[in-house]
């Protein structure tokens, strides 16, 4: 459980997000106030090909700069960490046709579970469940998009000092729920990402097992700041709040086709 002030937590979270994005990317292109994170192997993935604004930047120059940096891609995505910077960038990006979503950054403030129950798995064990879940979330996506969304998980191994894929299994050994855990013991920071339950195992407690395991392992690794992200207007944020997470900031995600 973190006891650091919210402002300190948020600085740690921002630093972790920036560092993870840089390390995961196949290549980066810097500009004043941010950088483009790019990976041609997963060109259809916005999470692997976007602009991240992590410092003061020129809001009016941002749309043209993004156009230049992402010109080879079928999408445009700009993620802004600082609240005031996001507010300044909103008008020029909106004029350029971008929609905005707010993704909360939530830190864990509750007690750390004594036990978990999930275990670490490799990507091959997750390929089938991941593909099935993405087809459920994106029914219009073609096979190439689904394949990219599944295989891009391999790149996450580069993002942090210690990257683990955790899964809860049912009594027959099927993967029922899963999540990523990214650990940086040097900074005392950890991220839990992409917690998903298979459609056939909803409301059976498997997500809680994975979350408890991730929190326990983060604590055991010496990480006192543990965070995750959740859409501000979607129901999972309330589930996370009931399990001890509180919002400390947000990422403003500007996207257009």
C-alpha positions, -999 to +999 in steps of 0.1 A: +000+000+000+014+034-010+017+061+017+033+087-006+015+120-013-007+120-044+016+145-062+046+122-056+027+092-068+017+109-099+052+120-107+063+084-103+035+072-125+042+097-152+079+088-152+071+051-154+047+056-183+073+077-202+101+052-196+080+022-204+068+037-236+103+045-247+117+011-238+089-008-255+091+012-288+112-002-316+122+034-323+114+069-310+114+104-325+118+132-300+103+167-302+100+195-276+078+182-249+074+146-261+082+119-286+067+095-311+068+058-301+068+036-332+069+000-340+065-011-377+059-047-366+026-036-350+016-007-373-021-013-367-017-009-330-023+026-316-008+015-283+025+008-301+024+038-326+015+071-311+027+105-299+033+109-261+034+144-247+052+142-213+064+178-209+057+214-220+050+216-257+035+240-283-002+231-285-007+248-318+021+229-335+010+196-322-015+186-349+010+192-377+038+176-358+017+145-352+007+144-389+044+144-399+054+118-373+026+094-380+021+100-417+030+064-425+002+050-403-036+046-409-044+063-376-034+093-354-031+091-317-018+116-291-016+109-254-010+137-230+001+131-194-002+166-178-037+179-171-029+216-179-010+206-211-039+185-222-063+214-217-041+236-238-038+210-265-075+201-266-086+230-288-061+227-317-064+189-317-102+191-317-101+215-346-079+190-364-106+163-360-095+144-330-118+129-304-107+128-268-111+101-241-100+104-205-081+074-190-077+076-152-044+067-136-054+049-103-030+040-075-035+013-050-041+025-014-057-005+001-042-034+020-020-058+000-036-093-003-017-120+015-023-145-013-031-145-049-036-177-068-028-168-103+004-180-119+029-166-145+024-178-181+041-171-214+025-156-245+016-189-262-007-197-234-025-164-239-028-163-277-061-181-279-078-162-250-065-129-262-077-134-298-112-144-285-114-114-262-103-089-289-129-103-313-155-097-285-143-061-280-138-053-317-163-074-337-156-054-369-118-059-368-103-081-394-078-110-388-047-088-393-058-063-366-066-091-342-033-108-349-014-075-343-033-069-310-023-104-298+013-105-309+021-069-298+023-083-262+057-097-270+070-061-273+060-054-237+089-075-225+111-046-234+092-020-215+102-026-179+130-043-158+106-072-150+075-080-171+052-108-161+020-122-177-003-135-149-033-158-154-060-175-133-070-209-145-103-228-141-105-263-127-097-278-161-066-257-166-082-232-190-070-196-188-100-177-173-085-142-167-052-125-172-032-093-169+003-079-174+025-069-144+053-044-151+078-040-122+106-014-117+120-021-083+146+006-087+119+033-086+095+013-064+068+015-091+047-012-107+018-012-133-010-036-137-023-036-173-050-052-195-068-072-168-094-092-188-117-121-181-127-146-208-164-144-217-170-179-205-156-172-170-172-138-162-184-133-126-165-162-112-139-143-093-109-149-116-102-112-122-099-107-085-075-136-082-052-121-109-054-086-093-046-099-059-016-119-073-003-088-091-006-067-059+012-093-038+040-097-063+045-060-067+048-057-029+072-086-027+093-068-054+095-037-032+071-016-053+052+008-031+035+027-059+013+004-079-011+018-105-033+008-134-054+027-159-092+027-164-115+047-187-131+075-167-167+067-179-166+029-179-176+005-151-143-011-143-130+020-126-157+015-099-146-022-095-110-010-090-121+016-065-138-011-044-105-030-044-085+000-030-075+020-061-080+058-062-076+082-091-044+103-089-044+117-125-054+110-160-040+105-195-059+124-222-061+103-253-067+122-286-074+100-315-087+100-351-086+078-381 
